[in-house]
Amino acid sequence: MLYQIIIVFHILLGIGIIGLVLMQQGKGADAGATFGGGASGSVFGAQGSASFLSRTTAIFATLFFITSLGLAALSGYQGKKADILDAPAAEAVKSDVPLTQSAPASSNSVPETEIPAAPAVKVVDPAGSK
């Protein structure tokens, strides 16, 4: 239940950040404000809205990162430790799979053959002394 609440809050924060970033004016928008932008007539004053929006965006971004870390911690903890090396190498043979008949042990044995000896090697003195 806690996981779903954090996810909903996380999504709302993400949408809020997107909205706040889209409402902020870029640095090049100051020239457009002189031709009827009317920023000085806003509720927060000429510079108040920019600092308010920036501060609110920073708070939302901080909360977004905190919820991201919380979701990562909650999804990583499942109550038991899992290791890839703990998994069996292969599944056990099912009982409904018929086993093949094996041949008698005498026919499976490899006949013993005699391995010939290596030929004798003549030792040569590299210095050529006699």
N, C-alpha and C positions, 0 to 999 in steps of 0.2 A: 504494500500500500504506500509506503514511504517513497519507494522507487518511482511510482507513477506520479505522485505529487511533485517530486523534484523534476521529473521530465516535463510536466505541464508548466511549472514555474520557469524552467530553462527555455522552453519554446516561447513563452510570453516575453522573457527577457530578450531573446534574440529578435523577435518582432519589434520590441520597443527600441532596441539599438538601431535597427534598420530605419525605423521612423525618425528617430532623433538625428541620425546622420543625414538623412534626406532633408530634414528641416533646416539644417545649418547652412549658412552661406559660406561660399568659398572666399578666398582672399581677393579674388578679382571682381567680386560683386560690389565693392565699395563705390566704384565709378557709376554703376547703375543706380545706386541709391540716391545719387544727387539729382537724377531725372525722374523723381516721383516715387522712389522706393518707400519713403515714409518710415524709415527705421526709428527715427527719433520720436515718433508718435506712438510707439509700441508701449505695452504695459511695463516692460522692464527698462525702458530708456534706450539710448543709442547703442551702448555696449553691454547693457545688462542682459539682453536676451542671448547674446553670444556666450557670455560666461555662464549663464544659467544652463543653456543647452549643453555646453562643453562639460560642465560639472555633472549634470545628470547623465550624460553619455558615459563619463568615466565611472560613475557609481554603478550604472547598469552593466558596463563591461567587467567591472570587478566582481559583481554578483554572478555574472555569466561564467567567469572563470572558476569561481568557487563552486557553482553548481556542476560545472564540468568535472572538476576534481572529485566532487561528491559522487557523481554518477559513475565515474571510473572506479572509485573505491568500492562502491556497492556492487557493481557488476563483476568486479574481480574477486570478491569474497563470496564463495558459495558454500561455506561450511566445511568443506573437505579439501584436502590438498590433492591435486591431480598431477600426475607426471606421465609423460609420454612413454617412459620406459616401463611403467607399471602395466601397460596394456599387453595382453597376450600376443605372441608372435603370429599365431594362426588360430582359427576357431577349432574347437574340438570336433572330431568326426561324429557326425550324427548317427544315431542308432539305426535309422532306416536306410542308410547307405550300405549296400551289400559289399562285403569284403571279397577280394579275388582269391581263388584257390592257388596255393603255392605248390610248386613242383617239389619232388623229393630232394632232400639235401644232397644226395650224390650227384644229381644232374646239375646242381647249381655250383658245384665246386670247380675251381679253375684247375686244369691239369698242370702239374708241376713240370716245368721245362728246365733244362740245364742251361745256364748262362755260360757262354764260352769265355775263357780267360782272355785278357788283353794280351796282345803280342808283346814280346820283350822289347825293351827300348835300349838301344846302344848308347852308352854314355860317351860323349865327345868332350874333350878338353878344349875350352875356348882359346886358351893361350897357344895351343898347338905344340906343347912341349912333349918330347919323347923320352 
